[in-house]
Amino acid sequence: MAPPVQGRWRRKLGENLTAYGLLAAALVVFALFSWWPLIRGVLLSFQQVDFVNPPSWVGFENFERLFNDPLFGAAWRNTLLFTGLALLLGFAVPFLTAVVLNELRHARSFFRVAVYLPVMLPPVVTALLWKWFYNPGPGLFNEGLRAVGLPGLSWLDSGSTAMISLVLVSTWANMGSTTLIYLAALQTIPGELYEAAELDGANLWRRLVHVTIPQTRFVLLVLLLLQVVATMQVFTEPYVMTGGGPEDATVTLLLLLYRYAFYYNDFGTASALSLLLFVVLGIFSATYVRLTRTRS
């Protein structure tokens, strides 16, 4: 019979081996499907790869090809424009919606489900649905404008309205998750703070500015970072709804990357573009985290 100390040691060793075995399996899967594609993408950005001829090392030629492409600058401008407009709508609207839902006393569950419902739709289905809404002929929006005596608009066929039209789709499709996160943060605010503000004569706006926003600042900062990273990678809406038009007014970085890879069969340049986007977002994220941590 083994001594009690030795038995405990063996049992602890067995538990540790099991834990490390499960952890090792998870790390292998993560490395195979996350780290290796990342490393492979970096290597591809310095190679000429078309999957017809053997890969060849070309150095920075893929990056030179990118910088000489007129669409490269246009894609950056369009992506930054989309991100800016998405922040104006997609960052403020979910927060205000969460504030309204938090103040409701009746039918809370119904409105929460209604706000979250668009998230449950596949992105392509959402894009096709809104593409019909924007149809210049029998589309829902133009029919509504004509019903009140206003002329219809070329929502997706005009360079002045195409981008904001895509932003509206993205905001509607993705605001449900963000709204629920904000709502959860709002419900952690102590009610005593609002009561004290009301006793001091603070109206709804002052309570929002001096109580709600400071108490949810951490969540706001995190979701701002996540939204910038997500909107800089917009692809589904321009690909399905406009194809990058009209006149390349909605060509984004990921749409240009897709064209390089699957239209031009140039996976090296596509990987170079993805590497540039990765570096830019990495620098932005690191700078943003450092600045917000310093201010905190």
C-alpha positions in Angstrom: 0.0 0.0 0.0 1.4 3.3 -1.1 2.0 5.9 1.6 -0.6 8.7 1.7 1.9 11.3 0.6 3.0 9.3 -2.4 -0.7 8.6 -3.4 -1.5 12.3 -3.3 1.6 13.1 -5.4 0.6 10.5 -8.0 -3.0 11.8 -8.1 -1.7 15.4 -8.5 0.7 14.4 -11.2 -2.1 12.6 -13.1 -4.3 15.7 -12.9 -1.5 18.0 -14.1 -0.7 15.7 -17.0 -4.4 15.6 -18.0 -4.6 19.4 -17.8 -1.4 20.0 -19.8 -2.5 17.4 -22.4 -5.8 19.2 -22.9 -3.9 22.6 -23.1 -1.4 21.2 -25.6 -4.2 19.9 -27.8 -5.8 23.4 -27.8 -2.5 25.0 -28.6 -1.9 22.7 -31.5 -5.3 23.4 -33.0 -4.9 27.2 -32.4 -1.4 27.1 -34.0 -2.6 25.1 -36.9 -5.6 27.3 -37.8 -4.5 30.7 -36.5 -0.7 31.1 -36.1 0.4 29.1 -39.2 -2.0 30.9 -41.6 -0.6 34.2 -40.2 3.0 33.2 -40.7 2.2 31.7 -44.2 0.5 35.0 -45.1 3.6 37.0 -44.2 5.8 34.6 -46.3 3.4 34.9 -49.3 3.6 38.7 -49.3 7.2 38.4 -50.3 6.6 35.7 -53.0 5.1 35.5 -56.4 2.3 32.9 -55.9 -0.4 32.0 -58.5 -0.8 28.3 -57.7 0.1 27.5 -61.3 3.9 28.1 -61.2 6.1 27.2 -58.2 6.4 30.1 -55.6 9.3 32.4 -56.2 10.9 34.9 -53.8 10.4 38.5 -55.2 11.2 40.6 -52.1 9.2 43.9 -52.1 7.9 43.7 -55.6 4.4 42.9 -54.4 4.4 46.1 -52.2 5.7 48.1 -55.1 2.8 46.8 -57.3 0.4 47.8 -54.6 1.7 51.4 -54.2 1.6 51.9 -58.0 -2.0 50.8 -58.2 -4.4 53.8 -58.3 -7.0 51.7 -56.5 -4.7 51.2 -53.5 -5.1 54.9 -52.4 -8.8 54.9 -53.3 -9.4 51.8 -51.2 -7.7 53.3 -48.2 -9.8 56.5 -48.6 -13.0 54.6 -49.0 -12.2 52.3 -46.0 -11.4 55.3 -43.8 -14.5 57.1 -44.9 -16.6 54.0 -44.2 -15.0 53.7 -40.7 -15.6 57.4 -39.9 -19.2 57.2 -40.9 -19.7 53.9 -39.1 -18.3 55.5 -35.9 -20.7 58.4 -36.2 -23.7 56.1 -36.5 -22.7 52.6 -35.4 -21.0 53.9 -32.1 -23.6 56.4 -31.0 -26.9 54.8 -32.1 -26.4 51.5 -30.2 -25.4 53.4 -27.0 -28.5 55.7 -27.2 -30.7 52.7 -28.0 -29.3 50.9 -24.9 -30.1 54.0 -22.8 -33.7 54.0 -24.1 -34.1 50.3 -23.5 -32.7 50.7 -20.0 -35.4 53.3 -19.2 -38.3 51.2 -20.4 -40.6 49.7 -17.8 -42.8 47.6 -20.1 -42.2 45.2 -23.0 -38.4 45.1 -22.3 -37.9 41.6 -23.6 -39.8 42.3 -26.8 -37.7 45.4 -27.7 -34.4 43.6 -26.8 -35.3 40.7 -29.1 -36.3 43.2 -31.8 -33.0 45.1 -31.6 -31.0 41.8 -31.6 -32.9 40.1 -34.4 -30.9 41.6 -37.3 -27.7 40.0 -35.9 -29.3 36.6 -36.3 -29.6 37.1 -40.1 -26.7 35.9 -42.3 -24.7 38.9 -43.5 -25.3 38.1 -47.2 -29.1 37.8 -46.6 -29.0 41.2 -44.8 -27.1 42.8 -47.7 -29.5 41.3 -50.3 -32.5 42.5 -48.3 -31.2 46.0 -48.1 -30.2 45.9 -51.8 -33.9 45.4 -52.6 -34.8 48.3 -50.2 -32.4 50.5 -52.2 -33.7 49.4 -55.6 -34.3 52.6 -57.6 -37.5 51.2 -59.1 -39.8 49.3 -56.8 -37.5 49.5 -53.8 -39.1 50.1 -50.4 -37.3 53.4 -49.7 -38.0 55.0 -53.0 -41.7 53.9 -52.8 -41.8 55.6 -49.4 -40.3 58.8 -50.8 -42.8 58.8 -53.7 -45.7 58.3 -51.3 -44.9 61.6 -49.6 -44.3 63.4 -52.9 -40.5 63.3 -53.0 -38.3 62.0 -55.9 -36.6 58.7 -55.5 -32.8 58.4 -55.0 -30.1 56.3 -56.7 -29.0 54.9 -53.4 -26.3 52.5 -54.6 -25.8 54.0 -58.1 -24.5 57.4 -57.0 -21.1 58.1 -55.6 -22.6 60.6 -53.1 -25.0 58.2 -51.5 -23.5 54.7 -52.0 -21.1 54.8 -49.1 -23.6 56.1 -46.5 -26.1 53.5 -47.8 -23.6 50.8 -47.0 -23.0 52.3 -43.5 -26.7 52.2 -42.8 -26.8 48.5 -43.6 -23.8 47.7 -41.5 -25.1 49.7 -38.5 -28.5 48.0 -38.7 -27.0 44.6 -39.0 -24.5 44.8 -36.2 -25.9 47.1 -33.6 -27.8 44.4 -31.8 -24.8 42.8 -30.0 -23.3 46.2 -29.2 -26.6 47.4 -27.8 -26.9 44.4 -25.5 -23.3 44.9 -24.2 -24.1 48.6 -23.5 -27.4 47.6 -21.8 -25.5 45.1 -19.5 -23.0 47.8 -18.6 -25.8 50.3 -17.9 -27.5 47.9 -15.5 -24.4 47.7 -13.3 -24.5 51.5 -12.5 -25.7 52.0 -8.9 -29.2 53.6 -8.8 -28.0 55.8 -6.0 -25.9 57.8 -8.4 -29.0 58.7 -10.5 -31.0 59.5 -7.4 -28.3 61.9 -6.2 -28.1 63.5 -9.6 -31.9 64.0 -9.6 -31.8 65.5 -6.2 -29.2 68.0 -7.4 -31.6 68.9 -10.2 -29.8 67.2 -13.1 -32.0 66.6 -16.2 -31.8 63.6 -18.5 -28.9 65.0 -20.5 -26.8 65.9 -17.5 -27.4 62.5 -16.0 -26.2 61.0 -19.3 -23.1 63.1 -19.4 -22.1 63.1 -15.8 -23.2 59.6 -14.6 -23.9 57.2 -17.5 -21.0 57.9 -19.7 -18.3 58.0 -17.0 -19.6 54.8 -15.4 -19.5 53.0 -18.8 -16.3 54.5 -20.0 -14.3 51.3 -20.0 -16.9 49.5 -22.1 -17.1 52.5 -24.5 -13.4 52.5 -25.0 -13.1 48.8 -25.6 -16.0 48.7 -28.1 -14.7 51.8 -29.9 -11.4 49.9 -30.6 -13.3 46.7 -31.7 -15.5 48.7 -34.0 -12.6 50.5 -35.7 -10.9 47.2 -36.3 -14.1 45.6 -37.6 -15.1 48.4 -39.9 -11.6 48.7 -41.4 -12.2 45.1 -42.6 -15.6 45.7 -44.2 -16.2 43.4 -47.1 -19.7 41.8 -47.3 -21.7 45.0 -48.0 -19.6 46.4 -50.8 -19.0 43.0 -52.4 -22.7 42.0 -52.4 -24.4 45.3 -52.9 -22.2 47.5 -55.1 -19.3 45.4 -56.3 -17.1 48.4 -55.5 -19.0 50.8 -57.7 -20.1 53.2 -58.8 -16.8 54.2 -60.3 -14.9 52.5 -57.5 -16.5 54.7 -54.9 -17.0 51.8 -52.5 -13.9 49.7 -53.2 -12.6 48.9 -49.7 -9.3 47.3 -48.7 -10.7 43.8 -48.3 -12.6 44.0 -51.6 -9.4 45.0 -53.4 -7.6 42.2 -51.6 -10.3 39.8 -52.9 -9.8 41.1 -56.4 -6.1 40.5 -56.3 -6.5 37.0 -55.0 -9.5 35.7 -57.0 -9.8 38.0 -60.0 -6.1 38.5 -60.9 -4.9 35.2 -59.3 -2.1 37.2 -57.6 -2.0 35.8 -54.1 1.3 37.4 -53.3 0.1 41.0 -53.7 -3.1 40.1 -51.9 -1.0 38.8 -49.0 1.0 42.0 -49.1 -2.1 44.1 -48.7 -3.3 41.9 -45.8 0.0 42.4 -44.1 -0.1 46.1 -44.5 -3.6 46.2 -43.1 -2.5 44.0 -40.2 0.4 46.3 -39.4 -1.7 49.4 -39.5 -4.4 48.0 -37.3 -1.8 46.6 -34.9 -0.1 50.0 -34.6 -3.4 51.7 -34.1 -4.5 49.2 -31.5 -1.3 49.4 -29.5 -1.3 53.2 -29.6 -5.0 53.4 -28.6 -4.5 51.0 -25.7 -1.5 52.9 -24.5 -3.2 56.3 -24.7 -6.4 55.1 -22.9 -4.3 53.3 -20.2 -2.3 56.5 -19.7 -5.5 58.6 -19.3 -7.0 56.1 -17.0 
